[in-house]
Amino acid sequence: MAKIIFNSAQLRFTNEVQQVELAVKSYRELLKELVNLYPGMSPDDLGNYMIMIDGLIIQTPFLEKLDPESELIFIRKIAAG
């Protein structure tokens, strides 16, 4: 199962749960599962984050496939100015 690690800003949606393991095969499937599991989260909120998949930062992850043992970490996007 993929291991999802939330950042501190997301903990308000997860009731302070810092990580969860889910059987997902794609980023899109991950979004659906997280919204079902944590109704306070929305795909729009999650779209404000980049994601690190197995150590690689992915800025546009919507087409990413996931391995069953992937580790995913949400990272806040940095605004350029």
Phi, psi and omega in degrees: 000143179287141180259121181251127181245126182268150175273172187298327180292334181276346184297335178294333178276337187256011184056042177071010174288124185271335179207157180213154176247131182226148176269087180233151183246352179211164179296320179299318177296322177301313179302314180300315181295318181294320179294323176292319183286322182234089185303338178288341178277149174227155176303327178295317177298315182292335177291347177278004182239147165273169177226140174261121179247114181050043175090354179253127179281126181244117182278329179232085191273004192300335180258006183288134172267150183241142173278154180302332182256018181296151172246126184239131180232126178280134181231132180296134176292144179261126180280136176269152183222000000 
